[in-house]
């Protein structure tokens, strides 16, 4: 069963590379924000998969929830900043 989690994590990392391409080479600021938010969301799932592999799901769920909250607040702050600056 651990191989399933390992392969799911590797597949998720490949998807994160695609989001990284969007975040770096996005034509607009909004595309870059969406790319960074997608990377953050996939990182939360990846942290939970790592917790399943190591058998410490309770610890990794706490870490992933804190990271998800930080990601959400950062994207809100960045979008508000670019809205005030008329960049979006």
Backbone as XML, in Angstrom:
<?xml version="1.0"?>
<chain id="A" units="angstrom">
  <residue number="1" name="UNK">
    <atom name="N" x="0.815" y="-1.191" z="0.000"/>
    <atom name="CA" x="0.000" y="0.000" z="0.000"/>
    <atom name="C" x="0.864" y="1.263" z="0.000"/>
  </residue>
  <residue number="2" name="UNK">
    <atom name="N" x="2.067" y="1.154" z="0.544"/>
    <atom name="CA" x="2.937" y="2.322" z="0.564"/>
    <atom name="C" x="3.391" y="2.719" z="-0.827"/>
  </residue>
  <residue number="3" name="UNK">
    <atom name="N" x="3.481" y="1.751" z="-1.722"/>
    <atom name="CA" x="3.872" y="2.078" z="-3.090"/>
    <atom name="C" x="2.802" y="2.913" z="-3.793"/>
  </residue>
  <residue number="4" name="UNK">
    <atom name="N" x="1.548" y="2.682" z="-3.447"/>
    <atom name="CA" x="0.469" y="3.479" z="-4.024"/>
    <atom name="C" x="0.619" y="4.930" z="-3.588"/>
  </residue>
  <residue number="5" name="UNK">
    <atom name="N" x="0.903" y="5.148" z="-2.297"/>
    <atom name="CA" x="1.095" y="6.507" z="-1.798"/>
    <atom name="C" x="2.345" y="7.137" z="-2.395"/>
  </residue>
  <residue number="6" name="UNK">
    <atom name="N" x="3.381" y="6.336" z="-2.577"/>
    <atom name="CA" x="4.623" y="6.846" z="-3.156"/>
    <atom name="C" x="4.413" y="7.265" z="-4.605"/>
  </residue>
  <residue number="7" name="UNK">
    <atom name="N" x="3.734" y="6.445" z="-5.390"/>
    <atom name="CA" x="3.488" y="6.790" z="-6.784"/>
    <atom name="C" x="2.510" y="7.960" z="-6.908"/>
  </residue>
  <residue number="8" name="UNK">
    <atom name="N" x="1.558" y="8.042" z="-6.004"/>
    <atom name="CA" x="0.648" y="9.190" z="-6.005"/>
    <atom name="C" x="1.409" y="10.474" z="-5.685"/>
  </residue>
  <residue number="9" name="UNK">
    <atom name="N" x="2.366" y="10.391" z="-4.768"/>
    <atom name="CA" x="3.189" y="11.551" z="-4.449"/>
    <atom name="C" x="4.068" y="11.970" z="-5.611"/>
  </residue>
  <residue number="10" name="UNK">
    <atom name="N" x="4.630" y="11.000" z="-6.321"/>
    <atom name="CA" x="5.444" y="11.337" z="-7.492"/>
    <atom name="C" x="4.595" y="11.960" z="-8.602"/>
  </residue>
  <residue number="11" name="UNK">
    <atom name="N" x="3.406" y="11.428" z="-8.809"/>
    <atom name="CA" x="2.498" y="11.989" z="-9.805"/>
    <atom name="C" x="2.103" y="13.415" z="-9.416"/>
  </residue>
  <residue number="12" name="UNK">
    <atom name="N" x="1.898" y="13.638" z="-8.129"/>
    <atom name="CA" x="1.551" y="14.967" z="-7.646"/>
    <atom name="C" x="2.706" y="15.944" z="-7.841"/>
  </residue>
  <residue number="13" name="UNK">
    <atom name="N" x="3.925" y="15.474" z="-7.680"/>
    <atom name="CA" x="5.096" y="16.328" z="-7.921"/>
    <atom name="C" x="5.203" y="16.714" z="-9.394"/>
  </residue>
  <residue number="14" name="UNK">
    <atom name="N" x="4.855" y="15.811" z="-10.277"/>
    <atom name="CA" x="4.857" y="16.134" z="-11.707"/>
    <atom name="C" x="3.795" y="17.198" z="-12.009"/>
  </residue>
  <residue number="15" name="UNK">
    <atom name="N" x="2.633" y="17.051" z="-11.385"/>
    <atom name="CA" x="1.600" y="18.068" z="-11.562"/>
    <atom name="C" x="2.022" y="19.410" z="-10.982"/>
  </residue>
  <residue number="16" name="UNK">
    <atom name="N" x="2.803" y="19.376" z="-9.919"/>
    <atom name="CA" x="3.305" y="20.618" z="-9.337"/>
    <atom name="C" x="4.289" y="21.301" z="-10.282"/>
  </residue>
  <residue number="17" name="UNK">
    <atom name="N" x="5.043" y="20.527" z="-11.032"/>
    <atom name="CA" x="5.948" y="21.125" z="-12.014"/>
    <atom name="C" x="5.174" y="21.854" z="-13.111"/>
  </residue>
  <residue number="18" name="UNK">
    <atom name="N" x="4.037" y="21.305" z="-13.507"/>
    <atom name="CA" x="3.202" y="21.988" z="-14.491"/>
    <atom name="C" x="2.650" y="23.297" z="-13.932"/>
  </residue>
  <residue number="19" name="UNK">
    <atom name="N" x="2.264" y="23.288" z="-12.667"/>
    <atom name="CA" x="1.793" y="24.522" z="-12.038"/>
    <atom name="C" x="2.926" y="25.515" z="-11.864"/>
  </residue>
  <residue number="20" name="UNK">
    <atom name="N" x="4.127" y="25.006" z="-11.631"/>
    <atom name="CA" x="5.291" y="25.887" z="-11.519"/>
    <atom name="C" x="5.570" y="26.584" z="-12.841"/>
  </residue>
  <residue number="21" name="UNK">
    <atom name="N" x="5.381" y="25.877" z="-13.938"/>
    <atom name="CA" x="5.541" y="26.501" z="-15.252"/>
    <atom name="C" x="4.549" y="27.646" z="-15.414"/>
  </residue>
  <residue number="22" name="UNK">
    <atom name="N" x="3.301" y="27.437" z="-14.983"/>
    <atom name="CA" x="2.291" y="28.487" z="-15.073"/>
    <atom name="C" x="2.646" y="29.659" z="-14.155"/>
  </residue>
  <residue number="23" name="UNK">
    <atom name="N" x="3.200" y="29.363" z="-12.999"/>
    <atom name="CA" x="3.540" y="30.432" z="-12.056"/>
    <atom name="C" x="4.735" y="31.253" z="-12.531"/>
  </residue>
  <residue number="24" name="UNK">
    <atom name="N" x="5.655" y="30.648" z="-13.238"/>
    <atom name="CA" x="6.849" y="31.371" z="-13.686"/>
    <atom name="C" x="6.595" y="32.078" z="-15.009"/>
  </residue>
  <residue number="25" name="UNK">
    <atom name="N" x="5.984" y="31.397" z="-15.960"/>
    <atom name="CA" x="5.828" y="31.942" z="-17.302"/>
    <atom name="C" x="4.399" y="32.387" z="-17.620"/>
  </residue>
  <residue number="26" name="UNK">
    <atom name="N" x="3.590" y="32.615" z="-16.589"/>
    <atom name="CA" x="2.224" y="33.053" z="-16.832"/>
    <atom name="C" x="2.178" y="34.412" z="-17.491"/>
  </residue>
  <residue number="27" name="UNK">
    <atom name="N" x="1.305" y="34.591" z="-18.460"/>
    <atom name="CA" x="1.282" y="35.879" z="-19.163"/>
    <atom name="C" x="0.763" y="37.026" z="-18.300"/>
  </residue>
  <residue number="28" name="UNK">
    <atom name="N" x="-0.109" y="36.744" z="-17.334"/>
    <atom name="CA" x="-0.641" y="37.807" z="-16.491"/>
    <atom name="C" x="-0.328" y="37.513" z="-15.032"/>
  </residue>
  <residue number="29" name="UNK">
    <atom name="N" x="-0.557" y="38.512" z="-14.206"/>
    <atom name="CA" x="-0.338" y="38.358" z="-12.768"/>
    <atom name="C" x="-1.334" y="37.363" z="-12.188"/>
  </residue>
  <residue number="30" name="UNK">
    <atom name="N" x="-2.547" y="37.372" z="-12.695"/>
    <atom name="CA" x="-3.572" y="36.449" z="-12.212"/>
    <atom name="C" x="-3.194" y="34.997" z="-12.481"/>
  </residue>
  <residue number="31" name="UNK">
    <atom name="N" x="-2.607" y="34.725" z="-13.630"/>
    <atom name="CA" x="-2.141" y="33.369" z="-13.933"/>
    <atom name="C" x="-1.049" y="32.947" z="-12.960"/>
  </residue>
  <residue number="32" name="UNK">
    <atom name="N" x="-0.174" y="33.851" z="-12.619"/>
    <atom name="CA" x="0.891" y="33.535" z="-11.666"/>
    <atom name="C" x="0.336" y="33.269" z="-10.277"/>
  </residue>
  <residue number="33" name="UNK">
    <atom name="N" x="-0.660" y="34.057" z="-9.856"/>
    <atom name="CA" x="-1.280" y="33.817" z="-8.555"/>
    <atom name="C" x="-1.993" y="32.472" z="-8.507"/>
  </residue>
  <residue number="34" name="UNK">
    <atom name="N" x="-2.677" y="32.126" z="-9.575"/>
    <atom name="CA" x="-3.369" y="30.840" z="-9.623"/>
    <atom name="C" x="-2.362" y="29.687" z="-9.610"/>
  </residue>
  <residue number="35" name="UNK">
    <atom name="N" x="-1.235" y="29.859" z="-10.307"/>
    <atom name="CA" x="-0.198" y="28.832" z="-10.303"/>
    <atom name="C" x="0.404" y="28.622" z="-8.926"/>
  </residue>
  <residue number="36" name="UNK">
    <atom name="N" x="0.673" y="29.718" z="-8.227"/>
    <atom name="CA" x="1.236" y="29.606" z="-6.875"/>
    <atom name="C" x="0.217" y="28.986" z="-5.925"/>
  </residue>
  <residue number="37" name="UNK">
    <atom name="N" x="-1.050" y="29.354" z="-6.059"/>
    <atom name="CA" x="-2.086" y="28.773" z="-5.213"/>
    <atom name="C" x="-2.251" y="27.281" z="-5.488"/>
  </residue>
  <residue number="38" name="UNK">
    <atom name="N" x="-2.150" y="26.881" z="-6.737"/>
    <atom name="CA" x="-2.254" y="25.456" z="-7.076"/>
    <atom name="C" x="-1.082" y="24.670" z="-6.488"/>
  </residue>
  <residue number="39" name="UNK">
    <atom name="N" x="0.104" y="25.257" z="-6.519"/>
    <atom name="CA" x="1.263" y="24.589" z="-5.919"/>
    <atom name="C" x="1.048" y="24.416" z="-4.418"/>
  </residue>
  <residue number="40" name="UNK">
    <atom name="N" x="0.528" y="25.452" z="-3.774"/>
    <atom name="CA" x="0.267" y="25.362" z="-2.337"/>
    <atom name="C" x="-0.774" y="24.316" z="-1.989"/>
  </residue>
  <residue number="41" name="UNK">
    <atom name="N" x="-1.816" y="24.220" z="-2.796"/>
    <atom name="CA" x="-2.856" y="23.219" z="-2.533"/>
    <atom name="C" x="-2.329" y="21.800" z="-2.731"/>
  </residue>
  <residue number="42" name="UNK">
    <atom name="N" x="-1.508" y="21.620" z="-3.750"/>
    <atom name="CA" x="-0.942" y="20.294" z="-3.982"/>
    <atom name="C" x="0.088" y="19.936" z="-2.914"/>
  </residue>
  <residue number="43" name="UNK">
    <atom name="N" x="0.739" y="20.932" z="-2.350"/>
    <atom name="CA" x="1.688" y="20.671" z="-1.269"/>
    <atom name="C" x="0.973" y="20.155" z="-0.026"/>
  </residue>
  <residue number="44" name="UNK">
    <atom name="N" x="-0.225" y="20.667" z="0.231"/>
    <atom name="CA" x="-1.014" y="20.179" z="1.363"/>
    <atom name="C" x="-1.329" y="18.695" z="1.202"/>
  </residue>
  <residue number="45" name="UNK">
    <atom name="N" x="-1.739" y="18.308" z="0.013"/>
    <atom name="CA" x="-2.044" y="16.895" z="-0.249"/>
    <atom name="C" x="-0.775" y="16.051" z="-0.167"/>
  </residue>
  <residue number="46" name="UNK">
    <atom name="N" x="0.331" y="16.602" z="-0.663"/>
    <atom name="CA" x="1.601" y="15.879" z="-0.606"/>
    <atom name="C" x="2.052" y="15.667" z="0.837"/>
  </residue>
  <residue number="47" name="UNK">
    <atom name="N" x="1.839" y="16.639" z="1.697"/>
    <atom name="CA" x="2.189" y="16.472" z="3.111"/>
    <atom name="C" x="1.358" y="15.372" z="3.760"/>
  </residue>
  <residue number="48" name="UNK">
    <atom name="N" x="0.094" y="15.285" z="3.411"/>
    <atom name="CA" x="-0.745" y="14.218" z="3.969"/>
    <atom name="C" x="-0.307" y="12.855" z="3.437"/>
  </residue>
  <residue number="49" name="UNK">
    <atom name="N" x="0.089" y="12.787" z="2.162"/>
    <atom name="CA" x="0.607" y="11.521" z="1.629"/>
    <atom name="C" x="1.904" y="11.115" z="2.328"/>
  </residue>
  <residue number="50" name="UNK">
    <atom name="N" x="2.752" y="12.078" z="2.622"/>
    <atom name="CA" x="3.985" y="11.762" z="3.367"/>
    <atom name="C" x="3.637" y="11.245" z="4.754"/>
  </residue>
  <residue number="51" name="UNK">
    <atom name="N" x="2.618" y="11.835" z="5.378"/>
    <atom name="CA" x="2.162" y="11.336" z="6.675"/>
    <atom name="C" x="1.641" y="9.915" z="6.605"/>
  </residue>
  <residue number="52" name="UNK">
    <atom name="N" x="0.963" y="9.575" z="5.522"/>
    <atom name="CA" x="0.486" y="8.201" z="5.356"/>
    <atom name="C" x="1.642" y="7.231" z="5.152"/>
  </residue>
  <residue number="53" name="UNK">
    <atom name="N" x="2.674" y="7.660" z="4.444"/>
    <atom name="CA" x="3.830" y="6.789" z="4.222"/>
    <atom name="C" x="4.562" y="6.524" z="5.524"/>
  </residue>
  <residue number="54" name="UNK">
    <atom name="N" x="4.758" y="7.581" z="6.330"/>
    <atom name="CA" x="5.493" y="7.423" z="7.586"/>
    <atom name="C" x="4.632" y="6.900" z="8.737"/>
  </residue>
  <residue number="55" name="UNK">
    <atom name="N" x="3.334" y="6.866" z="8.557"/>
    <atom name="CA" x="2.462" y="6.371" z="9.614"/>
    <atom name="C" x="2.201" y="7.387" z="10.704"/>
  </residue>
  <residue number="56" name="UNK">
    <atom name="N" x="2.425" y="8.651" z="10.448"/>
    <atom name="CA" x="2.197" y="9.728" z="11.414"/>
    <atom name="C" x="1.227" y="10.740" z="10.819"/>
  </residue>
  <residue number="57" name="UNK">
    <atom name="N" x="0.044" y="10.285" z="10.481"/>
    <atom name="CA" x="-0.920" y="11.138" z="9.805"/>
    <atom name="C" x="-1.342" y="12.304" z="10.689"/>
  </residue>
  <residue number="58" name="UNK">
    <atom name="N" x="-1.484" y="12.060" z="11.996"/>
    <atom name="CA" x="-1.956" y="13.108" z="12.891"/>
    <atom name="C" x="-1.021" y="14.316" z="12.910"/>
  </residue>
  <residue number="59" name="UNK">
    <atom name="N" x="0.276" y="14.074" z="12.909"/>
    <atom name="CA" x="1.237" y="15.176" z="12.912"/>
    <atom name="C" x="1.239" y="15.910" z="11.576"/>
  </residue>
  <residue number="60" name="UNK">
    <atom name="N" x="1.194" y="15.180" z="10.484"/>
    <atom name="CA" x="1.267" y="15.806" z="9.174"/>
    <atom name="C" x="-0.030" y="16.514" z="8.792"/>
  </residue>
  <residue number="61" name="UNK">
    <atom name="N" x="-1.156" y="16.092" z="9.344"/>
    <atom name="CA" x="-2.411" y="16.811" z="9.096"/>
    <atom name="C" x="-2.350" y="18.185" z="9.751"/>
  </residue>
  <residue number="62" name="UNK">
    <atom name="N" x="-1.797" y="18.265" z="10.958"/>
    <atom name="CA" x="-1.649" y="19.556" z="11.616"/>
    <atom name="C" x="-0.726" y="20.480" z="10.827"/>
  </residue>
  <residue number="63" name="UNK">
    <atom name="N" x="0.378" y="19.938" z="10.337"/>
    <atom name="CA" x="1.314" y="20.743" z="9.552"/>
    <atom name="C" x="0.670" y="21.196" z="8.247"/>
  </residue>
  <residue number="64" name="UNK">
    <atom name="N" x="-0.056" y="20.297" z="7.593"/>
    <atom name="CA" x="-0.667" y="20.649" z="6.319"/>
    <atom name="C" x="-1.791" y="21.666" z="6.498"/>
  </residue>
  <residue number="65" name="UNK">
    <atom name="N" x="-2.537" y="21.600" z="7.579"/>
    <atom name="CA" x="-3.588" y="22.588" z="7.810"/>
    <atom name="C" x="-2.994" y="23.969" z="8.083"/>
  </residue>
  <residue number="66" name="UNK">
    <atom name="N" x="-1.902" y="24.014" z="8.810"/>
    <atom name="CA" x="-1.227" y="25.296" z="9.042"/>
    <atom name="C" x="-0.686" y="25.852" z="7.725"/>
  </residue>
  <residue number="67" name="UNK">
    <atom name="N" x="-0.132" y="24.992" z="6.894"/>
    <atom name="CA" x="0.379" y="25.430" z="5.599"/>
    <atom name="C" x="-0.750" y="25.898" z="4.686"/>
  </residue>
  <residue number="68" name="UNK">
    <atom name="N" x="-1.891" y="25.223" z="4.722"/>
    <atom name="CA" x="-3.032" y="25.620" z="3.902"/>
    <atom name="C" x="-3.548" y="26.993" z="4.324"/>
  </residue>
  <residue number="69" name="UNK">
    <atom name="N" x="-3.600" y="27.231" z="5.631"/>
    <atom name="CA" x="-4.046" y="28.531" z="6.114"/>
    <atom name="C" x="-3.071" y="29.631" z="5.701"/>
  </residue>
  <residue number="70" name="UNK">
    <atom name="N" x="-1.778" y="29.351" z="5.806"/>
    <atom name="CA" x="-0.757" y="30.316" z="5.396"/>
    <atom name="C" x="-0.834" y="30.591" z="3.892"/>
  </residue>
  <residue number="71" name="UNK">
    <atom name="N" x="-1.047" y="29.557" z="3.101"/>
    <atom name="CA" x="-1.176" y="29.712" z="1.652"/>
    <atom name="C" x="-2.401" y="30.556" z="1.307"/>
  </residue>
  <residue number="72" name="UNK">
    <atom name="N" x="-3.508" y="30.299" z="1.972"/>
    <atom name="CA" x="-4.737" y="31.045" z="1.711"/>
    <atom name="C" x="-4.565" y="32.518" z="2.048"/>
  </residue>
  <residue number="73" name="UNK">
    <atom name="N" x="-3.977" y="32.819" z="3.190"/>
    <atom name="CA" x="-3.782" y="34.208" z="3.597"/>
    <atom name="C" x="-2.804" y="34.911" z="2.668"/>
  </residue>
  <residue number="74" name="UNK">
    <atom name="N" x="-1.764" y="34.218" z="2.230"/>
    <atom name="CA" x="-0.784" y="34.832" z="1.323"/>
    <atom name="C" x="-1.404" y="35.157" z="-0.025"/>
  </residue>
  <residue number="75" name="UNK">
    <atom name="N" x="-2.234" y="34.267" z="-0.552"/>
    <atom name="CA" x="-2.874" y="34.530" z="-1.843"/>
    <atom name="C" x="-3.885" y="35.662" z="-1.714"/>
  </residue>
  <residue number="76" name="UNK">
    <atom name="N" x="-4.609" y="35.721" z="-0.607"/>
    <atom name="CA" x="-5.532" y="36.834" z="-0.399"/>
    <atom name="C" x="-4.789" y="38.164" z="-0.303"/>
  </residue>
  <residue number="77" name="UNK">
    <atom name="N" x="-3.675" y="38.170" z="0.419"/>
    <atom name="CA" x="-2.892" y="39.395" z="0.557"/>
    <atom name="C" x="-2.303" y="39.834" z="-0.780"/>
  </residue>
  <residue number="78" name="UNK">
    <atom name="N" x="-1.801" y="38.886" z="-1.554"/>
    <atom name="CA" x="-1.223" y="39.232" z="-2.851"/>
    <atom name="C" x="-2.291" y="39.727" z="-3.814"/>
  </residue>
  <residue number="79" name="UNK">
    <atom name="N" x="-3.461" y="39.098" z="-3.814"/>
    <atom name="CA" x="-4.516" y="39.544" z="-4.722"/>
    <atom name="C" x="-5.045" y="40.913" z="-4.314"/>
  </residue>
  <residue number="80" name="UNK">
    <atom name="N" x="-5.122" y="41.171" z="-3.023"/>
    <atom name="CA" x="-5.549" y="42.503" z="-2.568"/>
    <atom name="C" x="-4.516" y="43.558" z="-2.937"/>
  </residue>
  <residue number="81" name="UNK">
    <atom name="N" x="-3.250" y="43.217" z="-2.812"/>
    <atom name="CA" x="-2.191" y="44.147" z="-3.175"/>
    <atom name="C" x="-2.248" y="44.490" z="-4.661"/>
  </residue>
  <residue number="82" name="UNK">
    <atom name="N" x="-2.404" y="43.485" z="-5.490"/>
    <atom name="CA" x="-2.442" y="43.743" z="-6.927"/>
    <atom name="C" x="-3.744" y="44.414" z="-7.356"/>
  </residue>
  <residue number="83" name="UNK">
    <atom name="N" x="-4.808" y="44.212" z="-6.605"/>
    <atom name="CA" x="-6.051" y="44.903" z="-6.914"/>
    <atom name="C" x="-5.911" y="46.387" z="-6.591"/>
  </residue>
  <residue number="84" name="UNK">
    <atom name="N" x="-5.282" y="46.708" z="-5.470"/>
    <atom name="CA" x="-5.068" y="48.112" z="-5.111"/>
    <atom name="C" x="-4.121" y="48.788" z="-6.105"/>
  </residue>
  <residue number="85" name="UNK">
    <atom name="N" x="-3.166" y="48.033" z="-6.588"/>
    <atom name="CA" x="-2.187" y="48.566" z="-7.511"/>
    <atom name="C" x="-2.683" y="48.561" z="-8.955"/>
  </residue>
  <residue number="86" name="UNK">
    <atom name="N" x="-3.870" y="48.018" z="-9.169"/>
    <atom name="CA" x="-4.479" y="47.889" z="-10.499"/>
    <atom name="C" x="-3.645" y="46.983" z="-11.412"/>
  </residue>
  <residue number="87" name="UNK">
    <atom name="N" x="-3.055" y="45.954" z="-10.819"/>
    <atom name="CA" x="-2.272" y="45.025" z="-11.612"/>
    <atom name="C" x="-3.092" y="43.850" z="-12.119"/>
  </residue>
  <residue number="88" name="UNK">
    <atom name="N" x="-4.267" y="43.635" z="-11.530"/>
    <atom name="CA" x="-5.099" y="42.515" z="-11.956"/>
    <atom name="C" x="-6.102" y="42.961" z="-12.997"/>
  </residue>
</chain>
